[in-house]
Amino acid sequence: MTDPTPVAVTSRSFSRHPVLRAELLERYSNVRFNDEGRTLAGDELVEFLRGRVKAITALERIDESVLARLPELEVISKVGVGLDMIDLDALERHRVRLSRVAGTNSRSVAELVIAFAISLLRHIDAANREVRGGAWRQQSGRTLSGRNVGLVGFGNVGREVARLLQPFGCTVLCADAADVGEACAELGVAQVGLEELLGGSEVVSLHLDLNESSRYILDADRLALLRPGAVLINTSRGQLVDEDALKEMLTSGRLAAAAFDVFASEPPEDRELLDLPNFLATPHIGGSTEEAILAMGRAAIAGLDGAVG
């Protein structure tokens, strides 16, 4: 017998996934899906969640203004791991339980990082555009093998990137506010300070949660510490990097290239940045593999029955 508790699914990827829909409906009979694929926010988000006791959310902003108008809501089960869109203090005030499972999309994001690194070092995107434009010029690139790679943040994704880098024989550094010495020893990674990492890495990849201590952690001053010819990768959150300073460094050639899957504002509006030949942009697809979507969705379904962190 299915549970009649009212459930809402704001996540667009979950709502259009036939397997996840079927598995959720096997457990809950009263489910409202985001079938129109809308980006829900503010009043529209409140209306969608109104009367629901449990919800599966993704990138929607859940704050005091939303929760104050949803007295029936008891549980939020998060698709994915980022919590910067959720006001945790407001959840506590309104006694709404939060469920999320860390690491469900780690391999998916880590593989995108490797794809970005190789693409930037070998100028794959630029070469593709040149050929399509009628040019035939063989650019000289660099191998990922043997490079110094710096991972800013060494949680689930950072560690997965380190594992994937092992066959490439890279020297891997990490910077993390926590003592991650045990994981570093297991993976052959050296934990160093952020400034040392930035100055000593040819490839830098960001793997941080967004909070007040990490917001714009790579400002103009820290970006200036990057080695000439380095490449920067961000698959975490856009507000970790000062995009104006990044644009200036890419334009001047002080930074060789960058690849971003995330932006301070999504979709991004800075056409000057997006049009740079040494900038590669994707629309927040780090966790958008079939395997990751299924794993994250199933974890969210399980989380409706009890909060896990």
N, C-alpha and C positions, 0 to 999 in steps of 0.2 A: 504494500500500500504506500502510495507516495505521500509526502508531507505537504499539507495545504498552506504552509506558511508563505505569505507573499514575499516574493524575491524579485529584485530588479537587477538587470545586467546592463551597465552603461558601456562596457567595453565593446568597441566595434568589431575587433578581431574575434572575440569570443562569440558575439552575437551571430556572426556570419559563418561560424565553424560548425558544420553539421554533426560532427562527432561530439563536440563539447555540448552543443544544444541537446542532443539526444541523451547524453549521460546526465546532464543536469535535470532534464525532464523525467528521467527515471527515478529521481530522488525527490523532486519538488514539482507539484502540479500547477502551481499558480506563479508563473514566471513572466515578467515583462522584459522583452529583449529590445535592444536598440536596433530595430530592423531598418530604420531609415539611415543608419550610419551617420548620425549627426554628432557633431562636437558639442557635448553638453556642458553648459556652464551657467552659473547664476540662477535666475528664475526658471529657465528651461530645465536645468538639472534638478531643481527642487520639485518641479511638477512631475518629472519623470520618476523621482524617488518617493513621491508622496504616497503614504499608505503602505509602503514596503517595510518589512521588518528586517530583512537581510538584503545585502547588495554586494554585487561583484563589480568593482571599479577598476579603472586603469590609470589614465592620466588626468582625470577630472579633478578639479580643485575642490576639496572638501574642507570647509572652514566654518567659523562660528556663524556666519551669515546663512550658510546652508543648513547646518545642524540645528540651529535654533528653530527652524521651521519644519523639522522632521522628528516630532516627538516619538513616532512609532519605531524609528530605526534603532536596531539593537546591535547589528553585526555588519561590519564592512570587511569583505575578503578581497585582498588586493591582488590583481594580476600584475606580475612583475615585482621588483624589489624596491624601487625608488619611493621614498616617503616625503619628498619635498613638496608634493601637492596636497599633503594631508596635515592639518593642524592637530598635532597629537594632544596638545593641552585642551583643545576644544572637544576632542573625542572623550577625554577623561571627564571633563565637566558634564558632558551629556551622557556619560556612561555607555558609550558605544564601543563595543569590543572590536579590536583590529586583528585580522589574521593575514599573515604573509609568510611565504616560504622562500628563504634566500637561496640563491644558486640555481634556480630552475632555468635561467637563460644564459648561464655563464659561458658554456661552450659556444653558443650561437654568437654572442658578442665577441668572444675571444677570436673566433675564426674571422670575423669582420676586421678586427684589428690587424691580423696577419695579412689579410687581403689588402687593406689600406697601405700597410708598410711596404709590401712588394710593389704595389701600384705606384706609390710615390717615388720609391727608389729607382724604379725602371721607367718612369714617365709614361705609364700605360695609357692613362686618360688623355694626356696631351698628344701622344702618338696616334691614338684613335681619331681624335678630332682633326689632326693634320691630314691623315690618309683620307678621311671623309671629305676634307676640303680640297683634295686633289694633289696634295704634296706627298713626296716620297723621300723622307729624310730619316736616316737611322741615327737615333739619339743614343748616346752612351750613358748608361745608367750605373747603378751600384747594386751589388748583391746584398740581401739581408744577412746572409751567412757571415759570421765573424764580426758583425756590428756591435757597438755598445748600445744597449736598449735600456731606457729608464722607464719604470712603471711608477707613476705617482698614485699611490693607493695600492694596497696589497691584500684586498679582500678576495672574494670568490672569483671575480673576473680577472683581476690582476694575476692571481695564482694560476688560473687556467691559461692565460697568455704565456706565463713563464713555462708551463708544461709544453705548450705548442712550440715554443722557441728552442727547446732542448736539441732537436735534430739539426738546427741551424748553427750550433756552436757559438751563439752570441754570449757576450758578457752582459749579464742582466743585473741592473741595480734597481732597488725599490726605495721609496720614501713613504713612510706611514707614521701617523701620530702614535700608533700603538707599537708595542714591542712584538714584532712578528719574526723574531729570530728563529724559532723552531721551524716555521714554514720555509723560511729562507734557507736554512740548513738542508732541509729535505729537497729543495728544488735547485740548490746551487746558486742562490741569489744573494747579493750583498745589500744589507740595509744601510742607507746613508742619509744624510740630510738633504732637504729639497734643493738647496742651492748647489750642493756638490753634484747631485743627480743632473740638474739642468745643464751644468757646465761640462759634464763628463759623458753625455749621451748623444749619440747620432740620431736615434729615434726615441721620441718621448711620447708616451701614451698615458692618458688620464683615466683613472679608475676610482673616483671619489664619489661619495654621496654629496648632495648639495645641502649645505647648512651655512650658518653664519660664519663659521670658521673657514669654510672652503670657498665661499662665494668670491669670485674673481681672484682666486689664489694665484693665477697667472695674470698679473697685471703687467703694465708696460715695463716696470723695473725688473720683474722676474723673467719676462719674455726676453729681455735684453741679455740675460745670462746664458741663453741657449747658444750652442756652438754655431759658428757660421756654417751653413750647409746642412744643419739639422732639419729633421722633419717632425711635425707635431700632429698627434692623432687624438681626437676627442670623441669617445663613444659613451660618455657618462651623462653630463648635463652641460647645457650651453653656457650657463652663468659662471662656470669655472674660469672662463677666459675673457679677457678684455678684447672684444672682437675688433674694435677700432685700432688698437695697438697691433693686433695680429695683422690686420690689413696693411698697415704701414710697413711692417717688417717683410711681408710677402711682396709688396710692391717694390720695395727697395732692393730685394734680393738678399737681405740680411738673414732671412729664414728661407730655406730652399723650397719647402712645400708644406702644406697642411691638408689634413682630411678630417672633416667634421660630419658626424651623424646627428649631432644635436646642436641647438642654437639657443641663444638667450630668448629670442622670440621665434615661435614656430607657427607657420612657416617663416623663414627669414626674409627680411625686406631689403637688406643691403645689397643692391645689385652690383655695386663696385666690387665687393668682396666675392660674390658668387661668380662674377665674370672673370676673375683672375685666372690665368692659365695654370698657375701652380697651386690652385685650391680645388679640392675635390669634396663635393657635398652630396650627402644622401639624406633621405627624409625619415630619420629616426627608425632605421630598420634593424638595429642591432639585435633585437629579440624576435625579429620577424622571419623566423624559419618555421617550417611545418613542425619540426620536432620541439622547438622551444615554445611555440604557441600552444601545442597540445600539453606539454609538461606544466606550463604556467596555468593553463585553464583548469587542468585536473587538480592542481594544488589549490586553486581558488575554490573549486567545488568542495573539496575536503575541508577547507577553512570555514565554510559556512556553518559547520557543525561544532566548531570550537576554535577559539582564538589561539593562534600559534605565532611566535615571533621569530 
